[in-house]
Amino acid sequence: MFADPSDAKARADYIHTVTKSMSALAEYDYVHGTVLVRVSHYLTPDQAAEYRVAANRLG
């Protein structure tokens, strides 16, 4: 959870940039408002999408 949505987005962008070239660190990241949900890459895309749906339901 971050102070404002732009901080959450900036962190997600940073994580994506850092892990882009390292597949072992890849993950699914979902931003909803001030919340950044980070989900393991060991989940299937369908499983990870369930976390995205849940994140979108956050207040």
Residue frames relative to the residue before (quaternion, step in Angstrom):
aa qw qx qy qz dx dy dz
M 1.0000 0.0000 0.0000 0.0000 0.00 0.00 0.00
F 0.1552 -0.8041 0.5730 0.0327 3.53 -0.95 0.96
A 0.6777 -0.5133 0.3475 0.3956 3.55 -1.27 0.34
D 0.7999 -0.0454 0.0370 0.5973 3.59 1.03 -0.71
P 0.7002 -0.5026 0.3082 0.4027 3.59 -1.21 0.44
S 0.6420 0.5308 -0.3454 0.4322 3.60 0.98 -0.71
D 0.6175 0.5276 -0.3454 0.4701 3.61 1.11 -0.60
A 0.6396 0.5153 -0.3218 0.4710 3.59 0.98 -0.80
K 0.6620 0.4968 -0.2985 0.4752 3.58 0.93 -0.89
A 0.6423 0.5242 -0.3269 0.4537 3.59 0.94 -0.84
R 0.6575 0.4972 -0.3142 0.4709 3.59 0.95 -0.81
A 0.6389 0.5144 -0.3246 0.4710 3.60 0.95 -0.82
D 0.6477 0.5108 -0.3140 0.4700 3.59 0.96 -0.83
Y 0.6395 0.5252 -0.3156 0.4642 3.58 0.98 -0.86
I 0.6560 0.5060 -0.3099 0.4665 3.59 0.87 -0.95
H 0.6497 0.5194 -0.3157 0.4566 3.57 0.92 -0.88
T 0.6542 0.5183 -0.3051 0.4585 3.58 0.95 -0.88
V 0.6933 0.4841 -0.2749 0.4575 3.58 0.89 -0.95
T 0.7650 0.3929 -0.2041 0.4678 3.58 0.88 -0.90
K 0.4260 0.7432 -0.4403 0.2691 3.59 1.26 -0.27
S 0.7752 0.3387 -0.1815 0.5013 3.58 0.90 -0.86
M 0.6945 0.4062 -0.2680 0.5299 3.60 1.28 0.07
S 0.2516 -0.8260 0.4845 0.1405 3.55 0.10 1.29
A 0.5914 0.5792 -0.3726 0.4195 3.61 1.11 -0.53
L 0.7231 0.4070 -0.2357 0.5059 3.58 1.18 -0.49
A 0.4038 0.7330 -0.4673 0.2851 3.58 1.27 -0.05
E 0.0407 0.7814 -0.6206 0.0513 3.53 -1.17 0.65
Y 0.4639 -0.6076 0.5462 0.3425 3.51 -1.34 0.06
D 0.0531 -0.7946 0.6047 0.0048 3.58 -0.86 0.96
Y 0.0439 -0.7942 0.6058 -0.0169 3.53 -0.89 1.01
V 0.1562 -0.7812 0.6006 0.0679 3.55 -0.85 1.01
H 0.0592 0.7542 -0.6521 0.0503 3.53 -0.97 0.93
G 0.8138 -0.1007 0.0239 0.5719 3.55 -0.31 1.24
T 0.8118 -0.2146 0.1885 0.5093 3.55 -0.73 -1.09
V 0.6202 0.5609 -0.3277 0.4397 3.59 1.29 -0.02
L 0.1212 -0.7468 0.6510 0.0620 3.54 -1.05 0.91
V 0.1251 -0.7809 0.6106 0.0407 3.55 -0.65 1.16
R 0.1171 -0.7893 0.6022 0.0245 3.56 -0.71 1.15
V 0.0763 -0.8167 0.5714 -0.0273 3.57 -0.67 1.19
S 0.5752 -0.6349 0.4139 0.3080 3.55 -0.97 0.93
H 0.4810 -0.6638 0.4974 0.2838 3.55 -1.11 0.72
Y 0.5303 0.6287 -0.4101 0.3943 3.58 1.24 -0.12
L 0.5862 0.5490 -0.3819 0.4573 3.60 1.21 -0.25
T 0.5207 -0.5941 0.4961 0.3602 3.53 -1.21 0.45
P 0.6533 -0.4999 0.3697 0.4320 3.60 -1.18 0.33
D 0.6446 0.5179 -0.3308 0.4548 3.62 1.00 -0.73
Q 0.6481 0.5039 -0.3188 0.4738 3.59 0.98 -0.80
A 0.6597 0.5056 -0.3071 0.4635 3.57 0.92 -0.89
A 0.6167 0.5609 -0.3412 0.4343 3.58 1.06 -0.73
E 0.5840 0.5681 -0.3729 0.4439 3.58 1.13 -0.53
Y 0.6349 0.5076 -0.3257 0.4828 3.58 1.09 -0.65
R 0.6103 0.5439 -0.3455 0.4608 3.57 1.07 -0.73
V 0.6440 0.5140 -0.3132 0.4722 3.57 0.95 -0.90
A 0.6639 0.4955 -0.3062 0.4690 3.58 0.93 -0.89
A 0.6418 0.5224 -0.3285 0.4552 3.60 0.97 -0.79
N 0.6582 0.5199 -0.3050 0.4511 3.56 1.02 -0.78
R 0.6519 0.5107 -0.3112 0.4662 3.57 1.23 -0.40
L 0.4767 0.6735 -0.4436 0.3498 3.60 1.26 -0.18
G 0.7070 -0.5180 0.3182 0.3613 3.51 -1.10 0.84
